[in-house]
């Protein structure tokens, strides 16, 4: 496994899909299967494309910052800061599994809205 290449590909995949190019993301970075664990996205490639096409249409001005990226074995973890319309902010942690050919084949994530007030002065990212 090429950990640096997997990290680059996970970021490029996520960026392409998030910015409204899910088909391109799949064509470039996904293997023969894609297992989805996010309960808001249907399993498989059509579900992925439909979800991100809908997000582009409904929220064209959303932005994403990749805060950190960690790779180990066949997994890559991304920690992101997302800003949606109305300054609605989220922190996400996404995990991607890569197949033996260096293609993404599985995804898990956790999303948390950034609250207006915090009990501490630290950011969530």
N, C-alpha and C positions, 0 to 999 in steps of 0.2 A: 504494500500500500504506500502510495506517495502522499504523505500527510499534507504537505504544503499545497500540492495540486488539488487535493480534496477540499482544503479550506478555500482556495481560490474559486473552485467550482461551486461550492455551497453558497458562497456570497454572490457570485454571478447568477446562479440559478434563482436565488431568492430575490435579488434586485430586479431581474428581468420579469419575473412573475408579478412582483409587487408594483412595478411601474407599468404594468398592463400588457406584457408580452408573454403570457403563460405558454402558448404553443411553442414559441421560440425557446423558452426555458426547457421545456420537455424535449424538444428536438436535439438540443445541445447537451443536456446534462442528465437525462433520465434513461435508465436501462429498460429492459423488457417488461418489468413490472414496477408498479408504484403503489405501495401500501400506505394509506392515509389513516392517521390516528386522531386528527382534529375532528371533533364531533360535528362541527359546522360545515365540513367539506366532505362531499361524497367520495367514497373510495375509488381509486383508479384514475386514469388520465382524463377522461371526460369530466369527471367531477372537479378535478383540479382546474381545468381550463374554464369551466362554467363559473366557478367561484371567483377566480381572479378577473375574468372578463366582467362579471357583475360588479366587483369592487372598483374596477377602473371606471365603469360607467357611473356608479353611484358616488364615488369619492375620488375624482380625478386629481385633486390637489393634495392628497396625502403624501407624506415624506417618510423616509426611513434613514436612520444612521446605524451603521454597524459598529457597535461599541467594542466587542471582543469576539474572537473566534478561537476555539480550542479543538484540537483533533487528537484522537487516540484510537488505534486499531482501525476499524471500519466506520467509526462515528465522527461526525463533526457537530460541534455545538456553537450556535450563534446567539449572542446577546445583543438585542437591538432596542433602539429608542424610536418609536413611531409617533408622528404628529398627524392627526386627522383634522378635518374641518372643525372650526370652532375651538381650536387649540385643545382638542381632546387628545390626551397623551397616554401612550401605553409603553410598557416594557414587555418584551417577549423573549422567550428562550426557546429556540428551535433546535431540534436534534435530527440529523440526517444520517441514515445508514447508506453506505456505498457497497455496491456489489464487487465481485472480483475483477471486473473490467473498469473500475473507477467511475461507475455511473450511480446516481442516486436511485435508491430502490425503496426507501421507507422514510417516513416523517412523523415526528411527534412535536408538540409544542405546548407551551404554557403562556398565557397572556394575562397581564395584570394592568389595570388602569392606574395611572399615577394620580394619587389623591392631591387635593389642593393643600391640605395640611398634613404634616408629618410629626411624629413624636420625637424625631431626631433631625439634625441638620444635614444628613447624608443623602445623596441622590440614590435613585434605584438603579443606576447604571454607572 
